[in-house]
Amino acid sequence: MYDLLITGGTVIDPASGLNGRADVATSDGKIAAVEPEVARGAEARETLDATGLLVTPGLVDLHAHIYPGCTPLSVDADPLMARSGTTTMVDCGSVGAATFAGFRRYVVEPSRCRVLAFVNISVIGLVAMPECGYGRFVDSNAAFQCIEQNRDLVVGVKVRGSRNALGEDNTIQPVWMAIAAAAAGNVPVIMHLGDPPPALEQGLEVLRPGDIVTHSFKGQPVTRLVDHAMRVKPQVRAARERGIKFDIGHGSGSFSWAVSHALAEQGFWPDTISTDVHTSSIKDPISIDMPNAMSKMLHLGMDLEAVVRASTLEPARQIGWDDRIGTLAPGREADVAVLALEEGQFSLTDSYRQTEQASRRLVARHTIRGGQVIGA
Ligand SMILES: [Zn+2]
């Protein structure tokens, strides 16, 4: 007797190479079976008909801001996750070492969805900005202690490597401090790209293999990954070859159609697709969520299976959780997204209020977390 049977859908699970018609069964919060004909003769407490729909691992959003009441940019995670197929959301630096206990108590514990965090190198997180403006707030030891004491939740260290995060001295020092904390804790750094200092090339140079650059598809000429002729900068290609990962982090200031088309034409796809959802980017006309960000990558010509991989398996890998989430392999957490790939004419707006018409879009139909249908 299974708890839940999802029947008739097209299962895309990049980790197992599966892309075809299959049923998914869950039991005790875990994936129990993924087979073409699980339904025949099997019994389940609940059945979901996914005929004509895509069934993927639950979406993993690597960049979100979900500490409302403590940081002004944050939104409520649960309703957003439930309607967007997102089963794991990683807060990206809203929380620092000094505010972490509250994050666990008021955000993580009551949430029906899985909430993890990149801890900010500033102890105050994004309570106020510039968060690194007062030197003593930038504390490698505090960030390291926070990692050590919260291994169940902390997956890395966030630093906003840009002018608007820094203090009067305007140095790259917070990036170095983030790397020091992350190295001691054996976790990645996620560095946001913004107006210098530090310059893009300077930031890329100090990151280590496995570290992540977020806001990779932004449009500002000084910060973007392409040069004046819209060619991918050689330092960017070198960084990727060295193992640096490039994340979308869409937000309300970091996704440009012009730059994205240029990157796509040169085959420079993101390693991970994430939202940077916050109080501005969640609103019209951007209305960001994972299916919206994924639809944009489809519109740019990214292959559907690659889009799913960059929204499930790849983010799970980068935060060291791929032994638990990011795939539908039996024994893993029963976190599942049921998505519709709709055809028609859809307006998709970038962070610079430019709109393009897409012929396809992804929309979440069901969100399943730990075998429980929680929404959409
Ligand atoms: Zn952000």
Boltz pocket constraint, residues with backbone or C-beta under 6 A from the ligand:
constraints:
  - pocket:
      binder: B
      contacts: [[A, 63], [A, 64], [A, 65], [A, 92], [A, 251], [A, 276]]
      max_distance: 6.0
